[in-house]
Amino acid sequence: MHNLLKMRKSFSFVLLRQINTLTCGRSYKISWLPRAKCENELYNNLINNFNKLQFYNTTSKAEVKTKNENNDNFEYSKEKLISQMNFSSEEHARPYYKLPVKTLLHIYQTTKNDSKNGFCNNRLYYIANKIKCSPSELSERLAKRTFVYSLSFEWLENSLETLLKMGVSTDRILRDLWVLKYKHETIRERLQRVKDMGIETLYPWMVRCKQDIMNRYIKISQDTKNILGRNKSTQIYLADRLNTTPEAVAEICTRIPALKTIRVTKVKHFLDFLISEGFQPEDIANKPRVLAASPDTVKLRLEKLRKLGLTEINLNVLCKSRKDFKKYYESIEALHMENKL
């Protein structure tokens, strides 16, 4: 029995060294058989498990070899697939090299089917022609919206035609290709509903947005129309309210870009509030940066300063940074406390 244990210990040491050599130090899970009851059984069990390890290691090496071979052919496979997708220039094809081979295979099959049925040579050029944009510009976007190649050609054709007939601008379609996921019946129904509510400018997001968001947009649009009428712009409205010229307002918008995109509904309510607080239109025209500030912040700061007894308040103070306003407020508060004493 003593000799048996000694032999087992010696053989196990040799086996562990062989394991380390075969696996390069990596760990493999080996299910050892129960403790041997005799010398032959112990030896056979050790040999069997050692052979198992050799098999695992051989398999691993084969897998690594296969993986390396696949890597060598990976770019070649992509290039071969893309070369058969009817791109007219390398520039148009370049974004597609970022896609996995599985996706490229799907695009290839779709392109082949489209070409066979006489639909188009590649959906990139079909869509680019429909929305009047360059294939180079579209290819970057289409390579990120590969679902387009999963749609039936009839679906794609009908959805595009419906969007264009409903008056959605081509540049908006280009920026929001997700809208093509919707059936043409759904697109027509939802955009017509928006049109019937008096909205003339249509966007792709209107097809897929929630109803509460649409209701809010419609309300803002109707309020804007009520404020501006049919022919007046936001800048002309500002000029009228501030007793100045449209040219002066255009110059203000150049200095303060945020005013170029400000909603007229916000401008109206903000101007009404400032004038009700005693500020003159001319004063607002001279310090227009306040219009780009948050109305809630301006209102809060006015209340704080009025509590300190200030009546003449500079509009530029109301749109200072948080840090600068705090510093200004603390200095005025200190003076206010001194005067109390």
Contacts in CASP RR format, 6 or more apart in sequence:
PFRMAT RR
TARGET T0000
AUTHOR 0000-0000-0000
METHOD contacts of the structure
MODEL  1
MHNLLKMRKSFSFVLLRQINTLTCGRSYKISWLPRAKCENELYNNLINNF
NKLQFYNTTSKAEVKTKNENNDNFEYSKEKLISQMNFSSEEHARPYYKLP
VKTLLHIYQTTKNDSKNGFCNNRLYYIANKIKCSPSELSERLAKRTFVYS
LSFEWLENSLETLLKMGVSTDRILRDLWVLKYKHETIRERLQRVKDMGIE
TLYPWMVRCKQDIMNRYIKISQDTKNILGRNKSTQIYLADRLNTTPEAVA
EICTRIPALKTIRVTKVKHFLDFLISEGFQPEDIANKPRVLAASPDTVKL
RLEKLRKLGLTEINLNVLCKSRKDFKKYYESIEALHMENKL
4 38 0 8 1.000
4 39 0 8 1.000
4 42 0 8 1.000
7 39 0 8 1.000
7 42 0 8 1.000
7 43 0 8 1.000
8 36 0 8 1.000
8 42 0 8 1.000
8 46 0 8 1.000
11 43 0 8 1.000
11 46 0 8 1.000
12 46 0 8 1.000
15 46 0 8 1.000
15 50 0 8 1.000
18 50 0 8 1.000
19 28 0 8 1.000
19 50 0 8 1.000
19 53 0 8 1.000
22 53 0 8 1.000
22 54 0 8 1.000
22 57 0 8 1.000
23 53 0 8 1.000
23 57 0 8 1.000
28 53 0 8 1.000
28 56 0 8 1.000
28 57 0 8 1.000
30 49 0 8 1.000
30 52 0 8 1.000
30 53 0 8 1.000
31 49 0 8 1.000
32 45 0 8 1.000
32 49 0 8 1.000
33 45 0 8 1.000
33 48 0 8 1.000
33 49 0 8 1.000
36 42 0 8 1.000
36 43 0 8 1.000
36 45 0 8 1.000
74 101 0 8 1.000
77 101 0 8 1.000
78 97 0 8 1.000
78 101 0 8 1.000
78 104 0 8 1.000
79 97 0 8 1.000
81 101 0 8 1.000
81 104 0 8 1.000
81 105 0 8 1.000
81 107 0 8 1.000
81 108 0 8 1.000
82 93 0 8 1.000
82 96 0 8 1.000
82 97 0 8 1.000
82 104 0 8 1.000
84 108 0 8 1.000
84 111 0 8 1.000
84 112 0 8 1.000
85 93 0 8 1.000
85 96 0 8 1.000
85 107 0 8 1.000
85 108 0 8 1.000
85 111 0 8 1.000
85 122 0 8 1.000
86 111 0 8 1.000
86 115 0 8 1.000
86 121 0 8 1.000
86 122 0 8 1.000
87 93 0 8 1.000
87 96 0 8 1.000
87 122 0 8 1.000
87 124 0 8 1.000
88 125 0 8 1.000
88 135 0 8 1.000
89 135 0 8 1.000
91 136 0 8 1.000
91 139 0 8 1.000
92 124 0 8 1.000
92 135 0 8 1.000
92 136 0 8 1.000
92 139 0 8 1.000
93 139 0 8 1.000
94 139 0 8 1.000
95 139 0 8 1.000
95 140 0 8 1.000
95 142 0 8 1.000
95 143 0 8 1.000
95 144 0 8 1.000
96 104 0 8 1.000
96 107 0 8 1.000
96 139 0 8 1.000
96 143 0 8 1.000
98 143 0 8 1.000
99 107 0 8 1.000
99 143 0 8 1.000
99 146 0 8 1.000
103 146 0 8 1.000
106 146 0 8 1.000
106 149 0 8 1.000
106 150 0 8 1.000
107 146 0 8 1.000
107 149 0 8 1.000
110 123 0 8 1.000
110 149 0 8 1.000
110 150 0 8 1.000
111 121 0 8 1.000
111 122 0 8 1.000
111 123 0 8 1.000
111 149 0 8 1.000
114 120 0 8 1.000
114 121 0 8 1.000
114 122 0 8 1.000
114 123 0 8 1.000
114 153 0 8 1.000
115 121 0 8 1.000
117 153 0 8 1.000
119 126 0 8 1.000
119 153 0 8 1.000
119 157 0 8 1.000
120 126 0 8 1.000
120 153 0 8 1.000
123 142 0 8 1.000
123 148 0 8 1.000
123 149 0 8 1.000
123 153 0 8 1.000
123 156 0 8 1.000
124 135 0 8 1.000
124 138 0 8 1.000
124 139 0 8 1.000
124 142 0 8 1.000
125 135 0 8 1.000
126 156 0 8 1.000
127 138 0 8 1.000
127 142 0 8 1.000
127 148 0 8 1.000
127 156 0 8 1.000
127 160 0 8 1.000
128 134 0 8 1.000
128 135 0 8 1.000
128 138 0 8 1.000
130 160 0 8 1.000
130 164 0 8 1.000
130 170 0 8 1.000
131 138 0 8 1.000
131 160 0 8 1.000
131 164 0 8 1.000
131 170 0 8 1.000
131 171 0 8 1.000
131 173 0 8 1.000
131 174 0 8 1.000
132 170 0 8 1.000
133 170 0 8 1.000
133 171 0 8 1.000
133 174 0 8 1.000
137 174 0 8 1.000
138 174 0 8 1.000
141 174 0 8 1.000
141 177 0 8 1.000
142 148 0 8 1.000
142 177 0 8 1.000
145 177 0 8 1.000
145 178 0 8 1.000
147 181 0 8 1.000
148 156 0 8 1.000
148 177 0 8 1.000
148 180 0 8 1.000
151 159 0 8 1.000
151 180 0 8 1.000
151 181 0 8 1.000
155 183 0 8 1.000
155 184 0 8 1.000
156 180 0 8 1.000
158 183 0 8 1.000
158 184 0 8 1.000
159 179 0 8 1.000
159 180 0 8 1.000
159 182 0 8 1.000
159 183 0 8 1.000
159 184 0 8 1.000
159 187 0 8 1.000
160 173 0 8 1.000
160 180 0 8 1.000
161 184 0 8 1.000
162 184 0 8 1.000
162 187 0 8 1.000
162 188 0 8 1.000
163 173 0 8 1.000
163 179 0 8 1.000
163 187 0 8 1.000
163 191 0 8 1.000
163 204 0 8 1.000
164 170 0 8 1.000
164 173 0 8 1.000
166 187 0 8 1.000
166 188 0 8 1.000
166 191 0 8 1.000
166 192 0 8 1.000
166 195 0 8 1.000
166 202 0 8 1.000
167 202 0 8 1.000
168 191 0 8 1.000
168 202 0 8 1.000
168 203 0 8 1.000
168 204 0 8 1.000
172 203 0 8 1.000
172 204 0 8 1.000
173 179 0 8 1.000
173 204 0 8 1.000
175 204 0 8 1.000
176 203 0 8 1.000
176 204 0 8 1.000
176 205 0 8 1.000
178 204 0 8 1.000
178 208 0 8 1.000
179 187 0 8 1.000
179 204 0 8 1.000
179 205 0 8 1.000
179 207 0 8 1.000
179 208 0 8 1.000
182 207 0 8 1.000
182 208 0 8 1.000
186 207 0 8 1.000
187 207 0 8 1.000
190 206 0 8 1.000
190 207 0 8 1.000
191 202 0 8 1.000
191 206 0 8 1.000
191 207 0 8 1.000
194 202 0 8 1.000
194 206 0 8 1.000
194 214 0 8 1.000
194 218 0 8 1.000
195 202 0 8 1.000
197 218 0 8 1.000
197 222 0 8 1.000
198 221 0 8 1.000
198 222 0 8 1.000
199 217 0 8 1.000
199 218 0 8 1.000
199 221 0 8 1.000
206 214 0 8 1.000
206 217 0 8 1.000
209 217 0 8 1.000
220 263 0 8 1.000
220 265 0 8 1.000
223 265 0 8 1.000
224 263 0 8 1.000
224 264 0 8 1.000
224 265 0 8 1.000
227 237 0 8 1.000
227 264 0 8 1.000
227 265 0 8 1.000
227 268 0 8 1.000
228 234 0 8 1.000
228 237 0 8 1.000
228 264 0 8 1.000
234 262 0 8 1.000
234 263 0 8 1.000
234 264 0 8 1.000
234 267 0 8 1.000
235 246 0 8 1.000
235 249 0 8 1.000
235 250 0 8 1.000
235 253 0 8 1.000
236 246 0 8 1.000
236 249 0 8 1.000
237 264 0 8 1.000
237 267 0 8 1.000
237 268 0 8 1.000
238 249 0 8 1.000
238 252 0 8 1.000
238 259 0 8 1.000
238 267 0 8 1.000
239 245 0 8 1.000
239 246 0 8 1.000
239 248 0 8 1.000
239 249 0 8 1.000
241 267 0 8 1.000
241 268 0 8 1.000
241 271 0 8 1.000
241 281 0 8 1.000
242 249 0 8 1.000
242 271 0 8 1.000
242 281 0 8 1.000
242 282 0 8 1.000
242 284 0 8 1.000
242 285 0 8 1.000
242 288 0 8 1.000
243 281 0 8 1.000
243 282 0 8 1.000
243 285 0 8 1.000
244 282 0 8 1.000
244 285 0 8 1.000
248 285 0 8 1.000
252 259 0 8 1.000
252 285 0 8 1.000
252 288 0 8 1.000
253 259 0 8 1.000
253 260 0 8 1.000
256 288 0 8 1.000
256 289 0 8 1.000
256 291 0 8 1.000
256 292 0 8 1.000
258 292 0 8 1.000
259 288 0 8 1.000
259 291 0 8 1.000
259 292 0 8 1.000
262 291 0 8 1.000
262 292 0 8 1.000
266 295 0 8 1.000
267 291 0 8 1.000
269 295 0 8 1.000
270 291 0 8 1.000
270 295 0 8 1.000
270 298 0 8 1.000
271 281 0 8 1.000
271 284 0 8 1.000
271 291 0 8 1.000
273 295 0 8 1.000
273 299 0 8 1.000
274 284 0 8 1.000
274 290 0 8 1.000
274 298 0 8 1.000
274 315 0 8 1.000
275 281 0 8 1.000
275 284 0 8 1.000
277 302 0 8 1.000
279 315 0 8 1.000
283 315 0 8 1.000
284 290 0 8 1.000
284 291 0 8 1.000
284 315 0 8 1.000
287 314 0 8 1.000
287 315 0 8 1.000
287 316 0 8 1.000
289 315 0 8 1.000
289 316 0 8 1.000
289 319 0 8 1.000
290 298 0 8 1.000
290 315 0 8 1.000
290 316 0 8 1.000
290 318 0 8 1.000
290 319 0 8 1.000
292 319 0 8 1.000
293 318 0 8 1.000
293 319 0 8 1.000
297 318 0 8 1.000
298 318 0 8 1.000
298 319 0 8 1.000
301 317 0 8 1.000
301 318 0 8 1.000
301 325 0 8 1.000
301 329 0 8 1.000
302 313 0 8 1.000
302 318 0 8 1.000
304 329 0 8 1.000
305 313 0 8 1.000
305 317 0 8 1.000
305 329 0 8 1.000
305 332 0 8 1.000
306 313 0 8 1.000
308 332 0 8 1.000
308 333 0 8 1.000
308 336 0 8 1.000
309 336 0 8 1.000
310 332 0 8 1.000
317 325 0 8 1.000
317 328 0 8 1.000
320 328 0 8 1.000
END
